[in-house]
Amino acid sequence: NAGVMQNPRHLVRRRGQEARLRCSPMKGHSHVYWYRQLPEEGLKFMVYLQKENIIDESGMPKERFSAEFPKEGPSILRIQQVVRGDSAAYFCASSLNPGELFFGEGSRLTVL
Amino acid sequence: KQEVTQIPAALSVPEGENLVLNCSFTDSAIYNLQWFRQDPGKGLTSLLLIQSSQREQTSGRLNASLDKSSGRSTLYIAASQPGDSATYLCAVRPGHTDKLIFGTGTRLQVFP
């Protein structure tokens, strides 16, 4: 049973470009969470999704960030018009709610 | 607002020592508490999950306790090894939400 798969593992973008981060949950898990870890800071909740639904997006910045979890395929975290402050590690987790969360290896975004 | 604090922020010990890592949270209305390990540049590995109705969980050399009323959890590591070197994160799930609130972690170094 493969774990939570995230790609790309590393992504470099120039200011103003778009970043797309993908997450495939563990087999059988229909609950996906995105967290962001800024350098030398803790993990901060961004968004919680179930298939085709955003359940809680209270941690998402109001602009430029969006997330989806379609009926088929991985969950996508999209960041438009990236700025240097978006440089961080973005982690995806999945669960059989309300159970234990399992995290992926993360996607490390660097904005030049 | 739930806040999670971990002390110490960093710990360096010789191999073989028994360790106690502390986690405190401000709101005792939690659903569960989870301890994770994070290696540099890597994702999070779930170590132990304690439900709010439980007092402790054990896995190998690890033992986690939960005192919900006082807002505390401890992670006990017996006979520490250099391979235990990592950052240990505590996270609580508030009772009314599906997201985890993380502490900033304890960075552990075990030297031979």
HADDOCK unambig.tbl for C-alpha pairs under 7 A between the chains (distance, minus, plus):
assign (segid A and resid 41 and name CA) (segid B and resid 104 and name CA) 6.41 0.50 0.50
assign (segid A and resid 42 and name CA) (segid B and resid 102 and name CA) 6.57 0.50 0.50
assign (segid A and resid 42 and name CA) (segid B and resid 103 and name CA) 6.38 0.50 0.50
assign (segid A and resid 42 and name CA) (segid B and resid 104 and name CA) 4.50 0.50 0.50
assign (segid A and resid 43 and name CA) (segid B and resid 102 and name CA) 6.06 0.50 0.50
assign (segid A and resid 45 and name CA) (segid B and resid 99 and name CA) 6.90 0.50 0.50
assign (segid A and resid 100 and name CA) (segid B and resid 49 and name CA) 6.72 0.50 0.50
assign (segid A and resid 102 and name CA) (segid B and resid 46 and name CA) 6.66 0.50 0.50
assign (segid A and resid 103 and name CA) (segid B and resid 43 and name CA) 6.49 0.50 0.50
assign (segid A and resid 103 and name CA) (segid B and resid 44 and name CA) 5.66 0.50 0.50
assign (segid A and resid 103 and name CA) (segid B and resid 45 and name CA) 6.93 0.50 0.50
assign (segid A and resid 104 and name CA) (segid B and resid 43 and name CA) 5.74 0.50 0.50
assign (segid A and resid 105 and name CA) (segid B and resid 42 and name CA) 5.48 0.50 0.50
assign (segid A and resid 105 and name CA) (segid B and resid 43 and name CA) 3.88 0.50 0.50
assign (segid A and resid 106 and name CA) (segid B and resid 43 and name CA) 5.71 0.50 0.50
